[in-house]
Amino acid sequence: MKRPKVLLLTVTAFLPLVLVSCIGVGQAASGWSGPTVQDGIIYVASRDGGVAAVNSSNQDVLWFYGMVTTSAGGLACGPTSTPTAIYATPIVDGGLVYVGTYGGQVLALSALARSQNLTFPQQRYGEWEWDCPLNGAKSNAIVAGLLVHEDAIYVSSSNGRVYSLDKEFGDLNWESKVLDETHKKLWTSPVIQGNTLYVNTYDGHVYALSLETGELLAWSFRAEAGFASSPVVYEDHIYGGSFDRYLYAIEIGSNVWMWKFPQEKPAGNWFWASPIVNEGIVYAGCLDGKLYAIEAETGEELWEFDAASPIVTSPVLMDNLLTIADESGTVYVFDVSAEFGDEAVPLRAISIGASVRSPFCAQNGLIYIRGEDNSIYVVDIERGQIVEGWPLSLTAEE
């Protein structure tokens, strides 16, 4: 019988990580991870290299776990530890918080260590830690978001492989072959439909893998340019942005694309963020600063909106309200049930005063954003303002 691999974790106060070696304090960390909200708790990765659990009602930091990478020191020096960047947004499932790191680790942290009575520093037990196998690769960094499905976690690695891990114990179920032979890295998240896992690559392929074994299935698609965004599946079609500045619609099983957008000349920049599809309409933000609404079946443009600042993150839809955040830190809200002409008019625009490059999430009329200033913002999109008491800085005071 399998037994969980128990990892002793140290929960520190919301203070700087003091990482001492003979040459000083480690400083490296960053990433574009976004927040996740569940049961009133915000789980968010800090640009300083750690994951925090924050009470959304009173801004209390319930716990903070710092991610570090240790490297050997030189000569008489001891090991050097530096904070590890986190690009993948934490996922909460079954009482565990799953985190992928730029150091090539997946950690499952207990979400239950959120007692109001914790006194820092405090020790607690996490569930397990998995290290990406070397496989001769220069880097096993995890940049793409993790995917949790039923009893497994699916991980895209910078060594070009996809891994399936047991969700409860962290054991390896399978690993795929190297899917990107050209670049030897995989920065896009997989997506699942039925018993098949689909993943696209920087060298322009869409691959279909067996969900059970990770083996390549018969169908694949080859585009003229590499894919910039992770794939989205809607009604047996895959949608994704390419480095040739087009958004593609591909019918699963076909060897030719169904349409590409724009239909005439390419967009002003990449479709870096994944689009979303709802009721037959594709909503896609572009690094050229525009939000496009596109007919999913034909690729015909319905309307567009020019934010005048790059849109790095995917749109979010709550009921009939579509929300985007551009890099300048302006949040735009659209009523998608409204009749627009060629250009959409937002219901409201809200500036948070900080740049936004990380995914954001929405719940009960509120959106949760981690700004590039390393702070959490909570915005009430009905009232068009930041909720009182926010933002909360994730950077420890010196």
N, C-alpha and C positions, 0 to 999 in steps of 0.2 A: 504493500500500500504506500502511495506517495505521502510524504510528510512535508509540510511547508518549510521552506528555507527561511529561518528567522534571522532578521537583520536588526542589530541594535542601532537605534537612531538617537541622536541627541537633539532635543528641541531646545533652542536657545531663545532668549528674549529677543525682542525686535531691536537688536544691536548689531554693529558691524561684526563680520566674521574676522576674528583675529587669527591669522594664519601665519605663524612664525617659523621662519627658517633662518639660516645664517646670513641670508641676503635680504631679509625683510618680509614685508607683507604682500601676499598675492592680491592682484587687482582685477584680473581678467574675468569678465562676465558681460553678457548682453543678451540679445535675443528678442524675438517679436511674438512671444507667447501672449495669449489673451486670457481673460478670466472665464471661469465657469461658476454658475450659481446653482446650488441645490439646498433645499430645506432651509433657506435663509442664510446660508453660509456662502461667501465668495471664496473660491480657491483660485489663486493667481500666482504666477511666477514673477519674481522680481528681476529687474535688470542687474541686480547685484548677485544673482545666482542662488536662488532659493525659492521655496514655495510657501505661501502664507495662507492661513485660513482666517477669514475676517467675518465677524458678525455684521450682516448687512443692515441691521436695525440701529446699532449703536457704535459702529466702527471699531469695536474691540478686536484686537489681534488675538485669536485663540491659540494659535501655534504657528511656528515658523521653522522650517527645516532647510538648512543650507546644503546645497549640492557642491561638492568639491572634487577636483581632480588632483591626484598626488603624483608628482614626478620625482625621479631620483635626483639628489643633489650632486654636486661635483666635489671631488677631493674630500675634504673633511666635513663638507656641508651635509646636513641631514636632508630628508625629503622635503620638497617644496609643494605646498598645497595652494591651489588657487580656486576661486569660485568658478563653477561651471555654468556656461550659458544654457538657457532653456528657450528653445524656439517653439516646441510643440505645446499647445494649450493643454493643461491638465484635464483628465477625464475622470469623472466620479461615477462609480458603478458598484453596487453591492457593498457599500460601506468602505470601499477602497478608493484612494486617489492615485491614478496611474500617471506617471510622469516620465517622459523621454528626455534625455539630456544630450547636449552637444559632445559630451564625453563618451557617448555610445552605450549608455545605461538606460534600462527601464526599471523604475522603482514603483512598488505598490506600497503606499503609505496608508495607515489607518485613518479614516476620516473621523473616527470616534474620539480622537484625542482633542476634543474641543470643549472640555469642561471649563466652565467659568472660574473654577477654583484652582487652575493650574498656576503654580508658582515657578517662575523661571530663575535659573536654568532647571530643567526637568528632563528626565529620561523616559522614554517610552519605546515600545516595540513596533516596528513596522512589520510587514508580512514577508516581503521578499525583494531581492534585487537580482537583475539579470544583466550580464555584460555581453555586448555584441561580440561574437567570435571574430578573431583577427582576419582569417582567410587571406592573409597576405596583403590586405588592403592598407593603403596609407591612412585612411580615416574611416571610422565607423560612426561618425557623428549622426545623431538623429535630428533632422531639421523638420521633416514633415510631421503632421499631426498623427497621433496614434488612432487606430480604429478598433473599437471594442464591439464584438459581435458574438452573441450567445456565450460560449465557454472559452473564447479565445481572444487574444489581442494580436493585431496585425501591425507590424512595424516596418516602415521603409527605412533603409540604412544608406549612408553615404558610400558604402562599399558596393552599391548597385543591386543588393538583394532585398527581398521581402522575407520577414520571419513571422511565424505563427507561434505564439506562446500560450501556454495554459494559463487561463485567467486567475485561477485560484492559487496555483503553486509556482508559476513562473517557469515551468519546464518547457523546453523547446519541443514543439509539435513537428515543425518542418522548417526548412529554409529553401528558398527558390534558387535557381541558378542566377548568375549575374545577368540582369535584364538590360543594362546600359553598357554595352561593350566599349562605346566610344569615350564616355565621360567617367565611367566607373563610379557613378553616384546616383542616388535616387532621393530627390527632394520633394516628391509629390506623394500625397496620401493615396492609398488604395480605396476602392469603393466596391461594395458587394451588391450583386443582384442574384437572387436564387442561390445556387450552389457554386457561383463563379465569382472570383475576385478579379477586378480590372485595375490596371495600373498603367499610367503613361510615363514616358521617359523624356529626358533632355535630348536624346538622339531621334525623337519623332515617332516612337512606337507606342501603340496601345496593345498591351498583352492581356490575355485571359488565362487565369490560373485556376486550378482545381482548389476549391476551398478546403477540401479534406487533405490533400497531399502536397499542394504547392507546385505540382507539375504543370508545365505549359500545355494549354489546350490547343486545338487545331487552329482556331481563328486568331489572327492578329491584324493590326492595321499599321500601315507605314505612311506617315505624313512627310511633306516636303521639308518641314522645319521641326525643331524640337518643341515640346510642350512646356509652357511656362506655368500653367495652373494645374491643380489636381482635377481629375475627371469628376463629372456629375452625371448620374444616370437618371433618365426620365423616359418612361414608356419605350424601353428597348433602344434608346438612343443615348450616346455619350456626347457630352458637351465639354469643351475645354479650350483654353486660350493657348496660342502658339507664339513662338518668338518671331514669326513673320508678321505679327501685328494683326492677325485674324483670329476670330472665334469660330471654331469648327463644330458642326453637328455631324455625328457619324452613326449610322445605323449598325447595331451590333450584328456581325455576320457579313457585312459588306466590305469590299475592298476599296471603295471610293467614298469620299465624303458626300453627305447629303446636301449641305450648303456650307458656305463660309461667309462670315460677316466682318466688315462691310462687304457689300456685293461688288463694288467697283474698285476703289483704291483702298489700301490698308488703313487701319486706324492710326492715330498719331503716336501710339506707343503700344506696349504689350498689355494683354489681358492677364495680368499677373494673378489676381485673385480669382478663385473659382466663382462662376455665376451661380445663381439659384434659379430654379424653374418652378413656376406655380400656375396652375390652370392654363397651361399651354403657352405661357409667356416666359421668356428667358430674360432675367435682369442681370446685366453684366456691367461691372465697374471697370474702368480702364485707367492705366497710368497716364493717359492723355487728359485726365480730369473729367471725363464724361461718363455718365451713367446712361446705358442704352436699354431700352425695352424692345425685345425682338420676338416676333412670331416663331414659336418653337418648331412648327412644321415646315415653314417656308424660308425662314431667315430674313423675312421682311422687317424693316425697322418700323416700329409703331411710334416711338417718340424717343427723345434724348434730353439730357439735362447736362449743362456745362457747369461743373463746380469750380473750374479754374484752378484746381489743385489736384495732384495725382490721387487716385482712389486705389489704395493698396490692399484694402480688406474687402471681403465679400459683403454684399447687402444682407440685411436681416429683415424678415417679414413677420409681423404680428397682426393677425387678422387681415385687415385691408390696409394696414400702415406699413409702408416700406421705408427702411431707414438705411442711410449710408453715412459714413464718416470719411472725410477726405484728409489728406496728409496735413493740411493746415490746422486741423482740429475743429472744423465746422461739421456739425451733425445736421443732415437734411432729412426731413420727414415728408413722405408723399402718400397721398390717398390713391391707391392703385385702382379703386373703383370709380375714380373721377374720369371725365372725358377730357383728354389732352389733345392738343393739335400736334404739330411736329416737335414742339418743345414743351416739356413738362414744367409745371410751376409747383414748388414745394409748399406744403402747408405752413412750415416754419423752418427756420434755420437757427441753430444754437451753437455758439462757439464755446468750447471748453477751455481755450487758451493754452492748449498744449498739442503738439504734433501727434498724429495717430497713424501707426503703421501695423498695429497688432489687431487680430480678430477681436470683435466684441460680441457680446451676447445680450439677449433681451428676455425679459420675464415680467408679466403683469404690468405692462405699460412703462417699464423702466429699462434703460439700457445701461450696461456695465462696460466700461472702457478702461484699459490700462494705457495711459498716455506715455509718450516718449520721455516725459519728465519723471517717470517711475512712480506715478501716482494713480490711484483708482478714482475714477469719476463715475457717479451715478446720475443719470439724466432722466428726468420725467418728460417723456415726449409729448404728453397731452398738455402739460403746462408750459412746455418749452423752456425749461430751466434746469440747472443743476440742483439736485436735491440738497436741502439744508444739511450742513455737517460734512459735506464732501467738497473737495477731494480729500483722500487720505494718502499721505506720502508713504511709499514703501522703502524709502531710503532712510537708514538709521541716522539719527543726529550725531554729529561728531562731538 
